[in-house]
């Protein structure tokens, strides 16, 4: 059934000229068996994306098989009569591509992205998996252990716990209230017959959409699809719809506690499905509330040191709608954060919003829409989603309706759906933190009585400073990149990307965190974040508004050995974006109030890192390996180092590391390179180039170092690290090949420790390259009871890599994969 999008009463009719999809040339054909096929030729890169979109997900599961849609997703690539376990991934990797899948409430998505030369092979592999997945009982038993590990990993993720518990709290009967991945007991009861029944029932041409986007001949692609899928039988699945909600929600409240460092909270309301005329306006409401640093919720909470992150969204899986606000906060500020978020929602309902807020949200929405379809994979996913709802053109129509929503429309839907008496509040706090309320009545009374300081009116937009024309000298062109030089000696790199709707600009310097000590750890990140909070001519809101009205945002770009800022905007705004970034990067004022806000957020981020079961173990391993070297200093800093940094420290570090540093300016987009380089030259007049400082080579520990931290978690995470080549050492390419052979789908670690031994959901090997040294790392997360087996398994696999040559097939596959991913 086709989705029908209706206009709100009084709204303007859509203007086709405003459609931004830029997906001209899409061809649609429906095979006699009902399979809908879309093909779009895009020759901007030698790449092809193949997406299979099946209209079956968690909502299609009866209560006795919860999680089975996700189990089938795992089994989908576990073998066919002609391809054994692991062969589907290995063969895709052999043509230089990658594949993956995702299951959600109303659909399951499978995709492969490959160099265009591998399209025929990749499509044949995808067709084989779609038609002939074996779902072997032995392999299912192994994979269920992996999925149980995935479920435990999810239980260790506070944001995941919060949002799924919120959905449970909000609903009494609908299937969205179930823990979507399934629980251990129920998963263990699933049989291969159960999974095969689900597969044969739902994986039919009539439920599926196949999309091909890339540098492929359209007629050839349709011919290949018809040959591989055309003889599938016709038929409709048998569906058992779940129960819809039959009563209003009323106000609901729940509070959880656990071994977490930060408090998480979420507010939720039931809304309406995607095909309802109010849905585009609800989407615009979420953009007004939380899209960008000039948004209401960001200014009312994050800028007031109440949260480290906050977001709002309207989610519409099949037949249902949920509007949610989700945030992370320090335990001592969580209550004030909840009240401040609630107050902003009240103000939208009672006071409305301004036309300037709508214009900013429109610009962000347009730009985000363009970014989603910049590459082949994004285009294919976009087309598949909307075609599954009826026809792919519905996406453009939905966007038009979003952009037509007025300030009054947005306030109207807030009043209609985000009512005080229909809200649900979920709080997940550290065990040691104080409770928010004793029960639902107390929570509701507290929210109703809460009032927060109103937001100051947004200042008038800043007037960009005029700059005299300037020139950059072209030095050379290499690999499609034109290298210019400013009079100051700063290089400007420009790469033209024809037909790209977005232009990217960056100002980056080599150094930063790798030059910090334990006493100054976090200085670079704190400096870069505070810089976007005010310049000599703009305050924080003007910087945020300026970027967001152009459809972009000045972002901090700090890594282990680099620092800087970047922005990306639609092509028409490139000059304004360069001027804005130049102001932020060259003329920040580091106001004391801005510094204290960013310091508070940085401290909260350091605390929250302990809840991340991937990043935190990697940090512990890095600190242990480089304990007496700057590489061992966390780029985020520590509580002690962050508290010791002053405004004068940031000002001096900005000049030393960036203004007078080894800085490079970069532009990628569809524009004349000479003009883009001249624009950069006219605005970047405060830089002086210097060569980067040498970094001392660190000494690797002479003995085994173990760093262990005990937590009350569902999983144990292990990281093992060894010394590896530095970035300038050609042996780093050997490490890259070794990582590819060991890691990922079709890799040794994945096949042995995940597929055969079922020790984990996540296992990987990866190299980390820096100027003076590198590391080769292995990561695995497993149940505490399997910790010894997981450690032994990793060590045994490392020994195999160390003691015997890799095979010629493994090396060729890794090389082809590296070349393919580079093209992609």
N, C-alpha and C positions, 0 to 999 in steps of 0.2 A: 504494500500500500504506500502510495506516495505521501510524503509529508507536505502539508499545505500550510504556508506561512501567511498569516493574515495581518493586515495593517491595523494599527490602533485607530480609533475614531478620531478624525480630524488631522491625522498625520499626512504629510505630503506623500505623493506617490513616488516610488523609487526612480531615481535618475540613472539610467543605464550607464551614463558617462562616468558615474562615480564608482562603478564596479572595479575592484582593484585586483581581481584574481590574476590577471595577465596570463591566463591559461588558454589563450586562443589556440585553436587547432586540435582540440580534444575530439577524438572520434569514438563513437559508441556503437557497439554491435551486441545483439543478444543472440546467443546460440539457440538452436531449436529446443535444447533441454532446459532453457531458462537461465543459463549463466550469463550475467551481464559483464561485458568486457569493455574497458576503456583503454585507449592507447593515445599517448601524446608524444610526438617526436620533439626532442629538445637537444640541439646539437651544441649547447654551450659548454659541455664537457663530455669526454668519451666514457660515459657512465650510463648504466641502466638500473632502474629500480623496479622490482616486481612485488606487488602487494596483493595478498589474498585476505579478504575481509569476510568473515563468516558471522552471520547474525545469530550467534548463540553464545551466551555467557552465563554468569552466575544467576541471573534472573530466570534462566531456563532449567535450573536444577530443582528437583523436588527435595524435600527435607531429608530424605534417606540417602542422598548422594551429594551433599553440600561439598563444594570444592572440585567436583568432577570435571568441570569445564577447564579448570586450570591444570588438572592432572592430564587431561587429553592434550593440552598445549605442550606439556613436557614430553608426552609419548609420541607426538606427531613426527618428531625427527629421530625416533629411536629405532628405525629400521623398516624396510619394506622387503618383499620377496627377492628383490635384486640388489638391495643395498643393506649391508649389515649395520650393526650399532656403530655409530660414529662416522659412517661413510658419507652421510648427507652433509654434515659439517665439513668433513675433510675435502670432499669433492668441490664444495662451494669455495672453500679456501684455496683450492688448487687453481681456480680460475681467477683468483685475486679478489674475491668478494667475501662478504659476511652475511650472516642471516640471524634472525632472532624472532621473537614472538611476544605477544602480550595478551592477557585475558582481563576483561573488565566486566561490569555488570551486564551489558547488553550485547557484547560482541567479543570475538577473538580475532586477533590480527597476526598474520605471518608475513614476513618480508625478507627479501634478499636484495642486496645492493652489490653490483658487480661492475667491472670494466665492461664496456659495450661489447668487446670481443668475446666475453663469456656469457652473453645473454642466452644463447640457445641451450647451453649446458645448464645454466641456472634455472631456466624455465622448465626444462625437463625434470630436474631434481625437485622443484616445487610441485610439479604436477604428480610426480611419483608419490611424494609424501601425502598430498591431498587425496589421492585415489587409493593408495595401497598401504597405509600405515598398519603394521602388524599387531601392535599392542600385545606383545608377548607377555605371558603371566610372570615369567621369571624377571624379565626386564621391568615390569610394572612393580614388582615387589622391591626391587632395588631403587627404582625412581621414587616410590612412596617415601622411602627413608630420606631421600634428598629433599623432597617437598616438605616433610616434617621439619627438617633443618631450616628450610626457608621460612616456615611458619614461626619457628622459634626466633629466628633472626628478626622477623617482623615484630614479634612481641617485645624485642629489645629496642625498638624504635619508638620513642615517645610520641612524635607527630602521628605515626600510623595508629598507635593505640588510641590517641585522642579522637581522630576523625572517625574511625570505625565505631568506637564506643558512642560517639555523638549520634551517628546514624542509628545505632541500636536504641539509644535513649529517645530519639525523635519519633520512632515508629513502633507500633504495636504488632502489626500483621505483615507488612510488606517485606519481601525477601531482602531488601537492602539492609535490614537490621541484623542479618547474620554476618558472622566473621567470614569474610568472603573467600579466603583461601582454604577454609575448612579447619577443623580441630583434629588433633592427633587421633583420638579414638575413632572418629568418623572416617578419617582418611584410611586408617588401617583396615576398615571393613570393606573398602572398595575392591571389587574383583575385576579381572580382565573382561569378563562378560559385561559388567556394568559399563565399563569405559567403551567397549565396542558398540554397545547399544546406543550410547549417547552419540558416538562418532557416526554410526550408520544412519541415525535418525536426523541429525542436524547438519552434517557436512554433505549438503546436496547442492547442485547447481542453482536451484531456486532460492537458496538462502545465502548465496555467495556472490561477491563482486571481485573480479580480477582486474588489476590496473597495472599497466606498463607505462613507464615514463623514462625517456632517455634517448640516447643517440642510436636509435634503431629504426629501420624502415617500417613504416606503419603496416603496409600490406604483409610484409614478412612476419611481423609480430602477430597479426590476426591469423595468418595461416598457421603459424606454430601453435597458437592457442587452440584453434579449431582441431588440429591434428591430435593434440594431447588431451583435450577436455571434451571434444565434441561428441564422443560416443557414451558419455556418462548418462545414466538413466534419468528420466523425468520423475519428479515426485516432490511432494510437500511434506515437511516434518510434522510429527505429532507433538503439539505443545501442550503443556499443563500449566496454565497461567497461575501465578501465585495470587494470594488474596491482597486486594487493594485496601488501603486504610478507609475505615468506615466512620470514624469519629474525628473530631478536631483534636489537635495535639494538646492544647492547654499549655501552661507553663511547666517546664520540667527541669530538674537539676540532679546532677550526680557529681560526686567528688571521689577521685582515686588517689592513692599515694603509692610511692615505690622508691627504689634506689635510683633516683635521677637527680641531676644537679640543678636543673631549671624547672620552673613551673610552666606547663602548657595549658592553654585553655581554648575553648571553641564555643561560639554561639551559633545556633542553627535555627532555621525556619523552613517549614514545608512551603514549596512554591508550586510551579506548574510545569508540565512537560515542554519539550522543545517546540512542538507545533502550536503552542498557545500564543496568541498575539502579544501577551505581556513579556514573553521570554527575552526578545532582543533588548527591551528596555531594562529588564533585570540585569542583563549582562552589562549594560552601560552603567547601571547603578554600582555594580562591583568595581568598574573602572574608576568611577568618580571617587569611591571610597578608598581604594588601595593601590591604584596603578600609579607608580612613580613616587618620587620623594616630595612632590607638591600635593599629594593626595591628602584627604582629610585624616584618615586613620594614621598615616605615617607621621604627619605633623602633630597630631594630638597625643601620640603614644611614643613612637620611636624618638622624635625630636625632643620629647620631654623626659627621656631616660627611663621610660616605663617598660619598654619592650626592646628586645634585640631584633625581632622580626614580626611582621603582621601582614596578613593578606585577607582578601575577601573574594568570594567567587560564587557564581550561580551554576550548579551542576545539574545536567538534565539527561541522565541515561533514560532508556526507553520507558515512557509512560509516567515519569515522576520528575519532580524538581526539588532541589535542596539549595538554599542560600546559606552560606557559612562564612563566619569570620574566625580565623585561627591565628594564634600568636604564641610567642615564647617570651618569658619574662623571668627576671630574677625573683626568687621567692619573696623577698621583702618588698617588692614593688608590684607583685601580681594583682593584688586587690585593687590598687589604684589604676592599673592598666585595664582591668575588666570594666571598672566604672567609667573610665575615660572612653573606651570603645563604645560602651552602651550609650554614653552621653552624645557621642557623635551621631549614632543612629537615631536617637531621639531628635536631635537638631535637624537632621535631614527630613524627618517626618513633619516636624512642627514648623520649621522655618524655611524649608525648601533649599534649593541650591542655586548658585549663580550661573549665568550664561557662560562666564569665563571657565567655570569648572567643566561644563559640557564641551567646550571647544578643546580644552586640554585633553579630555578623555577621548574625544574623537580622533585627535592627532595620534595619540598613543595606540588606539585601536587600529587605525589604518596602517600604521607602521608595523605593528605586531602581525597583522594579517599578511603583509608582504613578506616578513621574515619567515613565516611558516612555509612559504612556497618558494624559497630561494633555491633549494637544491632538489634533486630528483626524488629523493626519499620523501621530503616534505610535500611535494606536489602529489605524489602517488597516495600518500596517506590522506591528504585533503580530499582528493577526488573520490577515494574509496569510501570515506566517511559519508560524504553527502550523497553519493550515488546509492549507497545502501539505504538511505532515507527516501529515495525516490528518483532523484536525478542530481547530478553534480552541480548544476546551475543554482540549486537552492542555497549553496554557500554564499554566492554573490548577493542573492536576494536577502538573506539573513543579515549580511553585513550592511546592506543599504538601510535596512530597518533599524539596525543599531545606530547608524550615523544620523538618522532622521529623528531620533528621540530628543525631545526638548527637555529643558530643565524642569518644566512643569510635569511632563510625563514621568521623569525619573522620580520626582518627589511623590507623585501619585502612587507608583508601584511600591515605593517604600512604605507608605501609609497602608496600602492594601495588604501587603504580605508580611512586613517586618513588624508585626504588632507585639506590644509588650506581653500580652496574655497568651501568645502562641510561641514564645521563644523557648529554646532549650539551651542550657548552659552546662558544659562539661569542664571540670577542672581536674588536672593531673599534676600533683605537687610532690616535692620530696617528702619523705616520711617525717622529717624533722620540722617541716613548715607548718604554720598555723592554718587551720581550716578557713575557708571563705564563708561558709554558713552551715548551720546545724542541719537544715533541711530545706526543701524547696520553698516553703512559705517564707522562711527567713531570707533565702537568697533573692526571691522576688521582691520582698520588701526593701532589701538593701539596694537593689538595682533601681527600683522606682524612686527611692529617695536620693539617689546619687546625682550629683552635679559636678561638672568639671569646668575648669577655666575655659572660656570660649577661645577659639582661634583668632589671632589677630588678622585683620583684613590683609589680603595679599598685596604686596607693594606693586606699584606700577612697573611694567616691564622696563628693564634697563635699556638705555640707548647704546648700541654698540659704538665703541670708539672708532673714529675714522683713522685709517692708516694710509700712509703714502704708498704708491706702487713700489714693489720690490721685485727682485729677480733672483732666481736660483740658477746656478751654472750646471748644465748637463755634463756629467763626467763620462757615463757609459750606460749601456743597456746590457743586462745579463738575465737570461732565463725569463724574458718578458717583463723584467723589472727595470725601470729607468732610475738611475741613481744621480741625484742632483746634490749640489753643495751650496749651503748658505755662506754669506760673507764671514759669518762667525765660525765657519768650519763644520757646522752641524750638517750631517747628511739627511737628505729627504728622499725616501724611496716611494715611487709611485708605480702601481700596477694597474693597468686598465683592464677592467672586467666588463666586456661589452654586454649590454642589455641587462645588467644587474640593476634592480630597482633600489638597492641600498648602497650607500657609500660608507666606508669604514675609515676612521681616522684615529691614529694613536700617537702619543708622545711618550716614549719609553727610554729609560736609562739603565745601563748595566751597573749593577751594584746592589745597593739597598740592604736587604736582610743579611746578605753574606758578609757585610762589614760591621755587623752589630756584635755586641758583647752581652754577657748575662745582665749587665746593668742597664743596657740600652735596648734589650730585646723588645720588639714590637714598635720601635721608633718609626720605621719606614711606613708601616701600615697605618699607624695613628696619624702620621704626617699627611699621608695621601688622602685619608678619609676626612681629616679636618680641612684640607685645602678646598674641598668641594662645598664647604659651608660658608664661604664668604671671600670676596676679593675687594680690592680698593673701590670698585664701582658696582658690585652686586652683593646682595646678601644671599643666604642659603635658599630662600624661597625663589628669588629671582633666577638663581642658577638652575634650580630644579624646573621652574616654570619655563625658562628659556629653552632648555633642552626638550622638555616634554611637549611643548607647543610645536616643536619641529619633528616630533615623533621619535625622539631619542632621549638619552640621558647620559650625562658624564659619569663614567664608571671608573672605579679604582682598579688599576692593573698592577698588583704586587705579587711576585712569585719569589722563589728561593734566591734568585740572583738578578731580579729586575724590579723596577718601580716605574710608575707613571699613571697615565689616564687615557681613556679612549671614549669614543662616541661613535654611533652609527645612526644615520638618518636617511630618509628618502632622498634621492638625488637632488631634487629641487632645493633642498635646504643645506647643501654642502657648505656654502660660504658662511652662513650663520653658525653652523656647527664648528667650523674651524676657528672662527673668532671666539666663540664661547669657550672652547677647550683651551685656546691660547691664553685667555684671561685667567682661567682656573689654574692652569699649569704654571704660569709665570708670575702671577700677582696675588696669591692667597695672603690673607692677613692673619690667620690663626687666632681669631678672637677667643678670649678666655672662656666665654660661655659655650662656644662651639667645641673647644677642646675638652671641656668637662663632659659635655654630652657624648662625644666620641670615646672618651676614656671610659665612661660608664658602660657603653655598649661593648667596648673591647674587653673589659673585665667580665661582662656577662658571656661573651663568646668564649673566653678562656674556660669559664666554668662549664659551659654547654658542651665543649669539645669532649669532655669525659663521658658524655652520653653517646658519642659516636663510636660504634664498635668497629669501624674501619680506620678512620683518620687518627683516632687516639692511639691505638696500638702501633700504627706506622710512626707516629710522632715519638713514642717511647723508644722504638727501635733506632730511629735516627739520632735521638739524644744519646743513647748508649753507644752508638758507633762513633760519634763525633763529639764526645763529651768535652774535650778541651779545645775545640775549634769552633769558629763562628757557624759552621754548618750544623752544629749541635744546638744552636740557640733557636728556639721556636720563633718563626716569623710573626706569630700572634703575640709573642711576649709572654711574660708571666705576671702574676698579680703584683709582685714586688717591682719589676721593671716598669710596668705601665704606670704605677702610682708615682714613680720617681721622675717621670719625664715632664719637662716644663715647656712653656711657650717658646722660650728662647732656644731650647733644644731643637724644637721643630723648625723654627726659622733658620737656624744655622744648618740643619741637616738638609733642608730644602735647597738652600743655595749650594752647599757642598756636593750633594748627590745628584741634583738635577740641573739647576741653572748653570753651574760650572762643572758639569759632569759629562760622561760619555753617552750623550743623548742622541737618539735617532727619531726622526719624524716619518710617519708612514701613512700612505693613502692607498686604498683599494676601492675602485668603483668605476662606473661608466662615465668618464669625462676625459677631456683633453689633458694629457699628463703635464704639458707645459703650463697650462692655465692653473691646474691644481697645485703644482709646485710653486708658482708665483703667488697664489693665495696664501699658502703656508708661509712663504718668505715675508709677505707683507704683515703678517700678524705675529710671527715669532722673532722678535727683535731683542729679547732679553737673555738669550742663551750664549754661552761660550763653550765650545767643545774642548774636552780634554780626553786623553787616552785613559782607558780603565786602569785601576790599580791592580797590581798583582795580588793573587790570593795564595797564601801559604798552603802547601800540600799537607793535608791532615795525616796523622799517623793512625793506622788501623790498630785496634786493641790487640795486644799480644796474647790474650787469653779469651776464653769464652765469657761473654758478659750476658747476664740474664736480668731482665727488668720485668717484675711480676707485680700485678695489682689485682687484688681480690674484690670482686663486685657480685652483687646479687642479681645475676642476669641469667637468661635462658640459654645463652651460648658462651663458649670460650673462644676468643679470637687470638690467633698466633701469628706473629710476624718473625721470619728468619731473614737475616741480612748478611751478605758477604761483600767484600770489596770488589769494585768493578772499575773499568776505565773512565777517565775524565772525558769531557765533551770533545776536546781537541785530539783525543787518541782515536786512531782509525779502528781500534779494536772495539769501539762502542757499537759498530755495526754488527760485530759478532754477538754482542750481548743482545742486540735487537732481534737477531735471528734466533738466538737461544730462547728468548722470552716468548717469541711467537711459536716455536716448536713445543714449549712446555705449557703454554697458557691458552686460554680461550677455547671456544667450541672446536673440537677436533684436536686439541692439544693433549700432550701426555698427562699432565696433572689432572686435567678435566676428566679424561677417559679412565684413568686408574683410580683416583681418589674419590671422584664424584660418581662416575658411571658404574665402575666395578665394585668399589668398596662402600659406596653410599655414605661416606663420612661427612659430607658437607653439601651445602648449596653453592657456596662461593669458594673457589680456590683459584689462585692466579700467581703467575710469576711476572715480575716487571723490573726493568732497569730504571735507575734514577741517575741522570747525568748532570754533573756540575762542572764548572771550569777547572777545578783542581782535583776532583775525585768523583767517583760514582759508587753506586751500590747496586747489587743484584738482590732482589727481595722475593720472598715467597710468602703468601698470605693464605690462611684458611680459617674459617669459622665453623665450629662444630659444637655438639652437645658436650657439657663438662665430662660426662662419662666416657666420651670418645677422644678426650684430649691427648692421651698418650698415643693412641693409634694414629691420630692425625699428625702429631709431631713425627712419629717414626715413619709414617708414610711419606711426608715431605722430605725427610732426610734420605730415605731410600731412593726417591725419585731424583733428588739432587746428586746422589752418588752415581746413579746410572748416567746422568748427563756428564758427570766429571770423568768417569772411568771408561766410557766407550764412545766411539764416534757416532754422531747422529747419522741416520740413513740418507742416501741421496734423495729419496722421495721427500723426506721430511724437510730437507734444506731447500729443495726446489719449491715445495709448497710454501714455505716461509718467505722465500724471495718473491714469488709471484704475488703472495698476499700483500707484502710490503709495497710493491709497485702498484697493485690495484687500489689499496687504501689511499696511497698518495694521489692517484687520479681522482678517486671519489672525493 
